């Protein structure tokens, strides 16, 4: 059955509804430890240490193989700019391979996976019924990650939020390189994990 035009019009609205609002941006891109300008946007980024990530989301994402960055996108002269976590990739240390940002759903599923060999049934139970021991926790975490993640918007105002990446290196002291590949150009933001006292 073909999709009705009215339903097709709702699809962008549905996508926006699940995009989250992000977090309040800092005063300018210069207020982030790393910042650069690409075309009509200025971008700032900060590495979020694992201890702070646990306070923000209540889970040890570092233990599950994720690193978190706060990113602010600032349109210059109030020009329209596209904001998307999909415009960013991550490199770490001497490894030149890059990884794309993970979705809040993917991160939450890694932290609270389904029990092995026990797929969820249609009624929401395991193997034909019963409680879902991790589903509630996964849903709560996904909602928290989604609400604070970098929003997917086209805007003339500053936008900010967190971006989640799978770790590319086991070396916790290796520097990070956050790469931006947007419609407005390409930039590289270099960030170092804080030195341990």
Secondary structure, DSSP 8 states (H G I E B T S, - for coil): ----HHHHHHHHHHHHHTS---B---SSGGGSSEEEEETTEEEEEEEE-HHHHHHHHSS-TTTTTEEEEEEEEEEGGG--EEE-GGGEEEEETTEEEEEEEE-HHHHHHHHT---TT--B-TTSSBSSSS--TTHHHHHHHHHHHHHHB---EEESS-EEEEEEEE-S-S-TTS-EEEEEEETTEEEEEEE------
